[in-house]
Amino acid sequence: MPVYRIPEEHLFPHPSLAEPDGLLGVGGDLHPGRLLLGYANGIFPWYSQGQPILWFSPDPRFVLFPDELQVPRSLKKIIRRGDYRVTLDQAFPRVIAACKARYRPGQRGTWITDDMEEAYNQLHALGYAHSAEAWQGDELCGGLYGVSLGHLFSGESMFAERPDASKVAFVWLARQLRAWGFGLVDSQVHTEHLERFGARHIPRTRYLALVKELVARTRPAGPWSFDPGFDPGV
């Protein structure tokens, strides 16, 4: 199957035309409008510094349904003890910078390029990209970020400087998303972290149908914070 050249216009081929590894197209830019169009159609950028922009739509898709979140017993104890204070959208630029700098075994460099860091900071300023942060005092110990459209959250990356910090932040976020009526947390591709939380593969056709439904359930863009008195209930 051909790999499509992405035009200057904000257009994408249908995800069903992707290569077996999920690669759909090459080129274009990271303009906020193009990024949001991609996420609304199950397409995301994934490439390394020095490469052209590569756009993917894998089949199957690795996702977590918030109602199916599984929290390990050891992590429940950490959350109940209050080892970390968790916030939303209090340090987005620091979170994405930490994810970018994080060493990951078996990975050369980072897929969060300079241009991607700038683009997702723009999405955050527009109210579409969000972070969850875990703190001890004033120290940022871990966190994650992703993109929200309607009632869909697409996770991008996470980091931890202290044990289980990013996992605690994720549980708080996933529970709040469930309370807000979000139907899906997209992990895009398989990760062991998300598998432990109950994420699973679904066919791309089902994923795209869910995305269409969830994106249509509009939610105002803007900064996030936990509901007053929110408790993750573990």
PyRosetta script that sets phi, psi and omega in degrees:
from pyrosetta import init, pose_from_sequence

init()
pose = pose_from_sequence("MPVYRIPEEHLFPHPSLAEPDGLLGVGGDLHPGRLLLGYANGIFPWYSQGQPILWFSPDPRFVLFPDELQVPRSLKKIIRRGDYRVTLDQAFPRVIAACKARYRPGQRGTWITDDMEEAYNQLHALGYAHSAEAWQGDELCGGLYGVSLGHLFSGESMFAERPDASKVAFVWLARQLRAWGFGLVDSQVHTEHLERFGARHIPRTRYLALVKELVARTRPAGPWSFDPGFDPGV")
pose.set_psi(1, 145.3)
pose.set_omega(1, -179.3)
pose.set_phi(2, -73.8)
pose.set_psi(2, 152.1)
pose.set_omega(2, 169.2)
pose.set_phi(3, -97.8)
pose.set_psi(3, 124.5)
pose.set_omega(3, -169.9)
pose.set_phi(4, -84.0)
pose.set_psi(4, 143.9)
pose.set_omega(4, 173.2)
pose.set_phi(5, -86.5)
pose.set_psi(5, 122.8)
pose.set_omega(5, -176.4)
pose.set_phi(6, -77.3)
pose.set_psi(6, 127.1)
pose.set_omega(6, -177.0)
pose.set_phi(7, -77.6)
pose.set_psi(7, 173.3)
pose.set_omega(7, 176.5)
pose.set_phi(8, -64.4)
pose.set_psi(8, -35.1)
pose.set_omega(8, 176.0)
pose.set_phi(9, -64.5)
pose.set_psi(9, 154.9)
pose.set_omega(9, 178.9)
pose.set_phi(10, -80.7)
pose.set_psi(10, 81.0)
pose.set_omega(10, -178.5)
pose.set_phi(11, -136.2)
pose.set_psi(11, 148.9)
pose.set_omega(11, 174.7)
pose.set_phi(12, -134.5)
pose.set_psi(12, 147.4)
pose.set_omega(12, 168.0)
pose.set_phi(13, -64.8)
pose.set_psi(13, 162.2)
pose.set_omega(13, 177.6)
pose.set_phi(14, -67.3)
pose.set_psi(14, 139.7)
pose.set_omega(14, -178.9)
pose.set_phi(15, -54.7)
pose.set_psi(15, -27.1)
pose.set_omega(15, 180.0)
pose.set_phi(16, -63.5)
pose.set_psi(16, -14.3)
pose.set_omega(16, -179.4)
pose.set_phi(17, -90.1)
pose.set_psi(17, 5.1)
pose.set_omega(17, -178.4)
pose.set_phi(18, -69.4)
pose.set_psi(18, 156.6)
pose.set_omega(18, 173.4)
pose.set_phi(19, -65.2)
pose.set_psi(19, 164.5)
pose.set_omega(19, 178.5)
pose.set_phi(20, -55.6)
pose.set_psi(20, -30.8)
pose.set_omega(20, 178.6)
pose.set_phi(21, -83.3)
pose.set_psi(21, 1.2)
pose.set_omega(21, 178.0)
pose.set_phi(22, 98.4)
pose.set_psi(22, -10.1)
pose.set_omega(22, -179.2)
pose.set_phi(23, -66.5)
pose.set_psi(23, 125.8)
pose.set_omega(23, -175.9)
pose.set_phi(24, -111.4)
pose.set_psi(24, -41.4)
pose.set_omega(24, -174.4)
pose.set_phi(25, -157.7)
pose.set_psi(25, 167.3)
pose.set_omega(25, -178.0)
pose.set_phi(26, -132.0)
pose.set_psi(26, 136.2)
pose.set_omega(26, 172.6)
pose.set_phi(27, 106.5)
pose.set_psi(27, -157.4)
pose.set_omega(27, -175.7)
pose.set_phi(28, 78.9)
pose.set_psi(28, -153.2)
pose.set_omega(28, -179.4)
pose.set_phi(29, -145.5)
pose.set_psi(29, -177.8)
pose.set_omega(29, -179.6)
pose.set_phi(30, -110.3)
pose.set_psi(30, 34.7)
pose.set_omega(30, 174.9)
pose.set_phi(31, -58.1)
pose.set_psi(31, 140.8)
pose.set_omega(31, -179.1)
pose.set_phi(32, -52.6)
pose.set_psi(32, -38.9)
pose.set_omega(32, 179.4)
pose.set_phi(33, -63.6)
pose.set_psi(33, -39.3)
pose.set_omega(33, 179.1)
pose.set_phi(34, -69.4)
pose.set_psi(34, -42.4)
pose.set_omega(34, 178.9)
pose.set_phi(35, -59.9)
pose.set_psi(35, -46.3)
pose.set_omega(35, -178.8)
pose.set_phi(36, -65.9)
pose.set_psi(36, -37.8)
pose.set_omega(36, 175.2)
pose.set_phi(37, -61.6)
pose.set_psi(37, -41.6)
pose.set_omega(37, 178.5)
pose.set_phi(38, -60.7)
pose.set_psi(38, -51.7)
pose.set_omega(38, -178.9)
pose.set_phi(39, -60.8)
pose.set_psi(39, -35.5)
pose.set_omega(39, 178.9)
pose.set_phi(40, -68.0)
pose.set_psi(40, -14.0)
pose.set_omega(40, 179.9)
pose.set_phi(41, -120.6)
pose.set_psi(41, 19.3)
pose.set_omega(41, 175.7)
pose.set_phi(42, 73.1)
pose.set_psi(42, 27.8)
pose.set_omega(42, -175.6)
pose.set_phi(43, -124.5)
pose.set_psi(43, 138.7)
pose.set_omega(43, -178.8)
pose.set_phi(44, -144.1)
pose.set_psi(44, 155.1)
pose.set_omega(44, 178.1)
pose.set_phi(45, -84.8)
pose.set_psi(45, 144.1)
pose.set_omega(45, -179.8)
pose.set_phi(46, -158.5)
pose.set_psi(46, 104.1)
pose.set_omega(46, -176.4)
pose.set_phi(47, -158.9)
pose.set_psi(47, 174.2)
pose.set_omega(47, -178.1)
pose.set_phi(48, -112.4)
pose.set_psi(48, 161.1)
pose.set_omega(48, 178.1)
pose.set_phi(49, -55.0)
pose.set_psi(49, 133.8)
pose.set_omega(49, 179.7)
pose.set_phi(50, 93.4)
pose.set_psi(50, -14.6)
pose.set_omega(50, 176.5)
pose.set_phi(51, -91.8)
pose.set_psi(51, 159.3)
pose.set_omega(51, 167.7)
pose.set_phi(52, -67.7)
pose.set_psi(52, 164.2)
pose.set_omega(52, 178.3)
pose.set_phi(53, -67.7)
pose.set_psi(53, 125.8)
pose.set_omega(53, 178.5)
pose.set_phi(54, -111.1)
pose.set_psi(54, 135.3)
pose.set_omega(54, -178.0)
pose.set_phi(55, -113.9)
pose.set_psi(55, 133.9)
pose.set_omega(55, -173.5)
pose.set_phi(56, -125.5)
pose.set_psi(56, 152.5)
pose.set_omega(56, 169.6)
pose.set_phi(57, -149.2)
pose.set_psi(57, 86.7)
pose.set_omega(57, -172.6)
pose.set_phi(58, -69.8)
pose.set_psi(58, 156.8)
pose.set_omega(58, 173.5)
pose.set_phi(59, -140.6)
pose.set_psi(59, 115.3)
pose.set_omega(59, 6.5)
pose.set_phi(60, -78.9)
pose.set_psi(60, 177.3)
pose.set_omega(60, -179.9)
pose.set_phi(61, -111.3)
pose.set_psi(61, 140.4)
pose.set_omega(61, -177.8)
pose.set_phi(62, -99.9)
pose.set_psi(62, 117.0)
pose.set_omega(62, -171.4)
pose.set_phi(63, -138.4)
pose.set_psi(63, 160.3)
pose.set_omega(63, 172.1)
pose.set_phi(64, -120.6)
pose.set_psi(64, 127.0)
pose.set_omega(64, 170.2)
pose.set_phi(65, -85.9)
pose.set_psi(65, 121.7)
pose.set_omega(65, -174.7)
pose.set_phi(66, -52.8)
pose.set_psi(66, -32.4)
pose.set_omega(66, 178.6)
pose.set_phi(67, -67.6)
pose.set_psi(67, -17.7)
pose.set_omega(67, -176.0)
pose.set_phi(68, -101.6)
pose.set_psi(68, 10.2)
pose.set_omega(68, -178.9)
pose.set_phi(69, -58.1)
pose.set_psi(69, 128.6)
pose.set_omega(69, 176.8)
pose.set_phi(70, -113.8)
pose.set_psi(70, 122.7)
pose.set_omega(70, -178.0)
pose.set_phi(71, -109.1)
pose.set_psi(71, 116.1)
pose.set_omega(71, 179.1)
pose.set_phi(72, -56.9)
pose.set_psi(72, 149.0)
pose.set_omega(72, -176.8)
pose.set_phi(73, -58.4)
pose.set_psi(73, -41.6)
pose.set_omega(73, -179.3)
pose.set_phi(74, -63.0)
pose.set_psi(74, -36.4)
pose.set_omega(74, 179.1)
pose.set_phi(75, -72.1)
pose.set_psi(75, -35.0)
pose.set_omega(75, 175.8)
pose.set_phi(76, -58.2)
pose.set_psi(76, -40.9)
pose.set_omega(76, 179.9)
pose.set_phi(77, -62.2)
pose.set_psi(77, -42.1)
pose.set_omega(77, -179.5)
pose.set_phi(78, -63.6)
pose.set_psi(78, -42.3)
pose.set_omega(78, -179.2)
pose.set_phi(79, -67.0)
pose.set_psi(79, -42.6)
pose.set_omega(79, -179.3)
pose.set_phi(80, -65.8)
pose.set_psi(80, -33.9)
pose.set_omega(80, 178.5)
pose.set_phi(81, -70.0)
pose.set_psi(81, -20.4)
pose.set_omega(81, -177.7)
pose.set_phi(82, 73.8)
pose.set_psi(82, 36.6)
pose.set_omega(82, -179.7)
pose.set_phi(83, -59.8)
pose.set_psi(83, -30.6)
pose.set_omega(83, -178.4)
pose.set_phi(84, -128.4)
pose.set_psi(84, 143.2)
pose.set_omega(84, 169.7)
pose.set_phi(85, -92.2)
pose.set_psi(85, 130.6)
pose.set_omega(85, -174.6)
pose.set_phi(86, -113.9)
pose.set_psi(86, 134.7)
pose.set_omega(86, 178.9)
pose.set_phi(87, -130.3)
pose.set_psi(87, 167.8)
pose.set_omega(87, 174.2)
pose.set_phi(88, -120.5)
pose.set_psi(88, 135.6)
pose.set_omega(88, 171.8)
pose.set_phi(89, 56.3)
pose.set_psi(89, 31.5)
pose.set_omega(89, 177.4)
pose.set_phi(90, -96.9)
pose.set_psi(90, -15.2)
pose.set_omega(90, -176.9)
pose.set_phi(91, -153.4)
pose.set_psi(91, 45.8)
pose.set_omega(91, -175.2)
pose.set_phi(92, -55.2)
pose.set_psi(92, -51.8)
pose.set_omega(92, -178.6)
pose.set_phi(93, -58.8)
pose.set_psi(93, -35.0)
pose.set_omega(93, 179.1)
pose.set_phi(94, -70.4)
pose.set_psi(94, -36.7)
pose.set_omega(94, -179.7)
pose.set_phi(95, -66.0)
pose.set_psi(95, -49.2)
pose.set_omega(95, -178.1)
pose.set_phi(96, -66.6)
pose.set_psi(96, -34.9)
pose.set_omega(96, 177.1)
pose.set_phi(97, -65.4)
pose.set_psi(97, -38.7)
pose.set_omega(97, 178.6)
pose.set_phi(98, -68.8)
pose.set_psi(98, -38.4)
pose.set_omega(98, 176.5)
pose.set_phi(99, -63.5)
pose.set_psi(99, -40.2)
pose.set_omega(99, 179.7)
pose.set_phi(100, -63.3)
pose.set_psi(100, -39.2)
pose.set_omega(100, -175.2)
pose.set_phi(101, -82.9)
pose.set_psi(101, -12.5)
pose.set_omega(101, -172.6)
pose.set_phi(102, -68.6)
pose.set_psi(102, 128.9)
pose.set_omega(102, 174.6)
pose.set_phi(103, -76.2)
pose.set_psi(103, 132.5)
pose.set_omega(103, 179.0)
pose.set_phi(104, -124.6)
pose.set_psi(104, 120.1)
pose.set_omega(104, -176.9)
pose.set_phi(105, -53.8)
pose.set_psi(105, 135.2)
pose.set_omega(105, 177.5)
pose.set_phi(106, 81.6)
pose.set_psi(106, 1.3)
pose.set_omega(106, -179.1)
pose.set_phi(107, -115.3)
pose.set_psi(107, 126.1)
pose.set_omega(107, 177.1)
pose.set_phi(108, -87.0)
pose.set_psi(108, 118.5)
pose.set_omega(108, 178.8)
pose.set_phi(109, 70.4)
pose.set_psi(109, -150.2)
pose.set_omega(109, -176.9)
pose.set_phi(110, -139.1)
pose.set_psi(110, 148.4)
pose.set_omega(110, 175.4)
pose.set_phi(111, -87.7)
pose.set_psi(111, -7.2)
pose.set_omega(111, 175.3)
pose.set_phi(112, -87.6)
pose.set_psi(112, 89.9)
pose.set_omega(112, -177.8)
pose.set_phi(113, -74.1)
pose.set_psi(113, 170.5)
pose.set_omega(113, 177.2)
pose.set_phi(114, -58.3)
pose.set_psi(114, -43.0)
pose.set_omega(114, -179.6)
pose.set_phi(115, -65.1)
pose.set_psi(115, -37.7)
pose.set_omega(115, 179.0)
pose.set_phi(116, -67.8)
pose.set_psi(116, -40.7)
pose.set_omega(116, 177.6)
pose.set_phi(117, -58.4)
pose.set_psi(117, -45.3)
pose.set_omega(117, 179.2)
pose.set_phi(118, -64.6)
pose.set_psi(118, -42.0)
pose.set_omega(118, -177.2)
pose.set_phi(119, -65.1)
pose.set_psi(119, -41.5)
pose.set_omega(119, -178.1)
pose.set_phi(120, -76.1)
pose.set_psi(120, -27.0)
pose.set_omega(120, 170.7)
pose.set_phi(121, -65.2)
pose.set_psi(121, -36.0)
pose.set_omega(121, 174.6)
pose.set_phi(122, -63.9)
pose.set_psi(122, -45.1)
pose.set_omega(122, 178.2)
pose.set_phi(123, -60.2)
pose.set_psi(123, -36.4)
pose.set_omega(123, 177.4)
pose.set_phi(124, -65.1)
pose.set_psi(124, -44.0)
pose.set_omega(124, 178.9)
pose.set_phi(125, -61.5)
pose.set_psi(125, -30.3)
pose.set_omega(125, 178.6)
pose.set_phi(126, -83.4)
pose.set_psi(126, -7.8)
pose.set_omega(126, 177.0)
pose.set_phi(127, 91.6)
pose.set_psi(127, 16.5)
pose.set_omega(127, -178.5)
pose.set_phi(128, -110.2)
pose.set_psi(128, -17.8)
pose.set_omega(128, 177.1)
pose.set_phi(129, -111.7)
pose.set_psi(129, 139.0)
pose.set_omega(129, -171.6)
pose.set_phi(130, -137.4)
pose.set_psi(130, 155.0)
pose.set_omega(130, 178.3)
pose.set_phi(131, -127.8)
pose.set_psi(131, 153.7)
pose.set_omega(131, 169.2)
pose.set_phi(132, -121.0)
pose.set_psi(132, 133.5)
pose.set_omega(132, -174.0)
pose.set_phi(133, -123.8)
pose.set_psi(133, 141.4)
pose.set_omega(133, 174.2)
pose.set_phi(134, -112.0)
pose.set_psi(134, 129.6)
pose.set_omega(134, -173.8)
pose.set_phi(135, -125.3)
pose.set_psi(135, 152.3)
pose.set_omega(135, 162.3)
pose.set_phi(136, -126.4)
pose.set_psi(136, 108.5)
pose.set_omega(136, -171.1)
pose.set_phi(137, 62.9)
pose.set_psi(137, -126.6)
pose.set_omega(137, 178.3)
pose.set_phi(138, -96.8)
pose.set_psi(138, 5.6)
pose.set_omega(138, -178.4)
pose.set_phi(139, -90.0)
pose.set_psi(139, 125.2)
pose.set_omega(139, 174.7)
pose.set_phi(140, -79.2)
pose.set_psi(140, 112.1)
pose.set_omega(140, -171.9)
pose.set_phi(141, -99.8)
pose.set_psi(141, -16.6)
pose.set_omega(141, -178.6)
pose.set_phi(142, 175.1)
pose.set_psi(142, 170.2)
pose.set_omega(142, 178.6)
pose.set_phi(143, 172.4)
pose.set_psi(143, -175.5)
pose.set_omega(143, 179.8)
pose.set_phi(144, -153.8)
pose.set_psi(144, 164.3)
pose.set_omega(144, 175.9)
pose.set_phi(145, -144.7)
pose.set_psi(145, 162.5)
pose.set_omega(145, 178.7)
pose.set_phi(146, -170.5)
pose.set_psi(146, -174.2)
pose.set_omega(146, -175.5)
pose.set_phi(147, -117.0)
pose.set_psi(147, 137.3)
pose.set_omega(147, -179.8)
pose.set_phi(148, -117.4)
pose.set_psi(148, 129.9)
pose.set_omega(148, 172.7)
pose.set_phi(149, -134.1)
pose.set_psi(149, 122.4)
pose.set_omega(149, -176.8)
pose.set_phi(150, 58.1)
pose.set_psi(150, -121.9)
pose.set_omega(150, 178.1)
pose.set_phi(151, -114.1)
pose.set_psi(151, 34.7)
pose.set_omega(151, 174.7)
pose.set_phi(152, -116.0)
pose.set_psi(152, 132.7)
pose.set_omega(152, 172.8)
pose.set_phi(153, -118.6)
pose.set_psi(153, 124.2)
pose.set_omega(153, 179.0)
pose.set_phi(154, -107.0)
pose.set_psi(154, 106.8)
pose.set_omega(154, 179.7)
pose.set_phi(155, -71.8)
pose.set_psi(155, 142.2)
pose.set_omega(155, -177.8)
pose.set_phi(156, -111.6)
pose.set_psi(156, -55.1)
pose.set_omega(156, -176.9)
pose.set_phi(157, -160.2)
pose.set_psi(157, 162.0)
pose.set_omega(157, 178.6)
pose.set_phi(158, -144.5)
pose.set_psi(158, 160.4)
pose.set_omega(158, 178.1)
pose.set_phi(159, -147.5)
pose.set_psi(159, 158.3)
pose.set_omega(159, 176.2)
pose.set_phi(160, -144.8)
pose.set_psi(160, 130.6)
pose.set_omega(160, 172.8)
pose.set_phi(161, -101.2)
pose.set_psi(161, -16.5)
pose.set_omega(161, 177.4)
pose.set_phi(162, -127.4)
pose.set_psi(162, 154.1)
pose.set_omega(162, -175.8)
pose.set_phi(163, -55.8)
pose.set_psi(163, 127.8)
pose.set_omega(163, 172.5)
pose.set_phi(164, 66.9)
pose.set_psi(164, 9.4)
pose.set_omega(164, -176.5)
pose.set_phi(165, -62.0)
pose.set_psi(165, -45.9)
pose.set_omega(165, -178.8)
pose.set_phi(166, -68.9)
pose.set_psi(166, -32.3)
pose.set_omega(166, 179.0)
pose.set_phi(167, -67.0)
pose.set_psi(167, -40.6)
pose.set_omega(167, 177.0)
pose.set_phi(168, -61.9)
pose.set_psi(168, -45.3)
pose.set_omega(168, 178.9)
pose.set_phi(169, -60.3)
pose.set_psi(169, -39.8)
pose.set_omega(169, -179.5)
pose.set_phi(170, -65.2)
pose.set_psi(170, -42.8)
pose.set_omega(170, -179.9)
pose.set_phi(171, -61.9)
pose.set_psi(171, -46.1)
pose.set_omega(171, 177.3)
pose.set_phi(172, -57.5)
pose.set_psi(172, -45.7)
pose.set_omega(172, -179.0)
pose.set_phi(173, -64.3)
pose.set_psi(173, -47.0)
pose.set_omega(173, -177.2)
pose.set_phi(174, -62.0)
pose.set_psi(174, -39.3)
pose.set_omega(174, 178.0)
pose.set_phi(175, -66.5)
pose.set_psi(175, -39.5)
pose.set_omega(175, 177.9)
pose.set_phi(176, -67.3)
pose.set_psi(176, -40.1)
pose.set_omega(176, 177.0)
pose.set_phi(177, -59.7)
pose.set_psi(177, -41.3)
pose.set_omega(177, 177.2)
pose.set_phi(178, -61.2)
pose.set_psi(178, -43.4)
pose.set_omega(178, 179.9)
pose.set_phi(179, -63.4)
pose.set_psi(179, -31.0)
pose.set_omega(179, 178.6)
pose.set_phi(180, -83.3)
pose.set_psi(180, -2.9)
pose.set_omega(180, 178.6)
pose.set_phi(181, 87.5)
pose.set_psi(181, 16.3)
pose.set_omega(181, 176.0)
pose.set_phi(182, -67.4)
pose.set_psi(182, 138.9)
pose.set_omega(182, -175.5)
pose.set_phi(183, -99.5)
pose.set_psi(183, -10.8)
pose.set_omega(183, -172.4)
pose.set_phi(184, -158.4)
pose.set_psi(184, 137.9)
pose.set_omega(184, 167.0)
pose.set_phi(185, -114.0)
pose.set_psi(185, 113.9)
pose.set_omega(185, -176.2)
pose.set_phi(186, -89.8)
pose.set_psi(186, 122.3)
pose.set_omega(186, 174.7)
pose.set_phi(187, -96.9)
pose.set_psi(187, -6.6)
pose.set_omega(187, 177.1)
pose.set_phi(188, 72.1)
pose.set_psi(188, -64.1)
pose.set_omega(188, 178.1)
pose.set_phi(189, -129.2)
pose.set_psi(189, 165.8)
pose.set_omega(189, -174.5)
pose.set_phi(190, -63.3)
pose.set_psi(190, 135.1)
pose.set_omega(190, 168.2)
pose.set_phi(191, -135.6)
pose.set_psi(191, 145.6)
pose.set_omega(191, 179.7)
pose.set_phi(192, -65.6)
pose.set_psi(192, -36.4)
pose.set_omega(192, 178.7)
pose.set_phi(193, -55.0)
pose.set_psi(193, -51.8)
pose.set_omega(193, -176.0)
pose.set_phi(194, -71.4)
pose.set_psi(194, -31.3)
pose.set_omega(194, 177.0)
pose.set_phi(195, -61.5)
pose.set_psi(195, -39.5)
pose.set_omega(195, 178.3)
pose.set_phi(196, -64.6)
pose.set_psi(196, -26.2)
pose.set_omega(196, 179.1)
pose.set_phi(197, -86.8)
pose.set_psi(197, -1.8)
pose.set_omega(197, 177.6)
pose.set_phi(198, 105.6)
pose.set_psi(198, 8.1)
pose.set_omega(198, 177.7)
pose.set_phi(199, -68.4)
pose.set_psi(199, 153.7)
pose.set_omega(199, -177.9)
pose.set_phi(200, -151.6)
pose.set_psi(200, 165.0)
pose.set_omega(200, 178.1)
pose.set_phi(201, -81.6)
pose.set_psi(201, 141.4)
pose.set_omega(201, 169.3)
pose.set_phi(202, -133.0)
pose.set_psi(202, 154.3)
pose.set_omega(202, 178.9)
pose.set_phi(203, -61.9)
pose.set_psi(203, 147.8)
pose.set_omega(203, -180.0)
pose.set_phi(204, -59.3)
pose.set_psi(204, -35.7)
pose.set_omega(204, -179.9)
pose.set_phi(205, -60.4)
pose.set_psi(205, -42.4)
pose.set_omega(205, 178.1)
pose.set_phi(206, -68.4)
pose.set_psi(206, -41.0)
pose.set_omega(206, 179.4)
pose.set_phi(207, -58.7)
pose.set_psi(207, -47.2)
pose.set_omega(207, -178.0)
pose.set_phi(208, -63.6)
pose.set_psi(208, -36.3)
pose.set_omega(208, 177.6)
pose.set_phi(209, -65.3)
pose.set_psi(209, -41.2)
pose.set_omega(209, 177.9)
pose.set_phi(210, -65.7)
pose.set_psi(210, -42.4)
pose.set_omega(210, 179.4)
pose.set_phi(211, -59.3)
pose.set_psi(211, -45.6)
pose.set_omega(211, 179.8)
pose.set_phi(212, -57.3)
pose.set_psi(212, -44.2)
pose.set_omega(212, -179.8)
pose.set_phi(213, -67.2)
pose.set_psi(213, -44.8)
pose.set_omega(213, -174.5)
pose.set_phi(214, -72.9)
pose.set_psi(214, -37.5)
pose.set_omega(214, 178.9)
pose.set_phi(215, -67.2)
pose.set_psi(215, -31.5)
pose.set_omega(215, 179.0)
pose.set_phi(216, -68.9)
pose.set_psi(216, -21.2)
pose.set_omega(216, 177.0)
pose.set_phi(217, -84.8)
pose.set_psi(217, 83.5)
pose.set_omega(217, -168.9)
pose.set_phi(218, -64.3)
pose.set_psi(218, 150.1)
pose.set_omega(218, 176.8)
pose.set_phi(219, -141.1)
pose.set_psi(219, 133.0)
pose.set_omega(219, -177.2)
pose.set_phi(220, -58.5)
pose.set_psi(220, 138.5)
pose.set_omega(220, 175.0)
pose.set_phi(221, -74.2)
pose.set_psi(221, 152.7)
pose.set_omega(221, 179.0)
pose.set_phi(222, 149.7)
pose.set_psi(222, 173.4)
pose.set_omega(222, -177.9)
pose.set_phi(223, -65.3)
pose.set_psi(223, 149.4)
pose.set_omega(223, 179.6)
pose.set_phi(224, -103.7)
pose.set_psi(224, 152.3)
pose.set_omega(224, 167.3)
pose.set_phi(225, -150.1)
pose.set_psi(225, 156.3)
pose.set_omega(225, 179.0)
pose.set_phi(226, -66.9)
pose.set_psi(226, 148.7)
pose.set_omega(226, 175.3)
pose.set_phi(227, -58.7)
pose.set_psi(227, 146.5)
pose.set_omega(227, 177.9)
pose.set_phi(228, -53.8)
pose.set_psi(228, 128.9)
pose.set_omega(228, 179.1)
pose.set_phi(229, 72.9)
pose.set_psi(229, 12.3)
pose.set_omega(229, -176.7)
pose.set_phi(230, -61.7)
pose.set_psi(230, 139.1)
pose.set_omega(230, 177.8)
pose.set_phi(231, -132.7)
pose.set_psi(231, 130.8)
pose.set_omega(231, -177.8)
pose.set_phi(232, -68.1)
pose.set_psi(232, -11.4)
pose.set_omega(232, 171.3)
pose.set_phi(233, 66.7)
pose.set_psi(233, 45.6)
pose.set_omega(233, 177.6)
pose.set_phi(234, -103.3)
pose.dump_pdb("model.pdb")
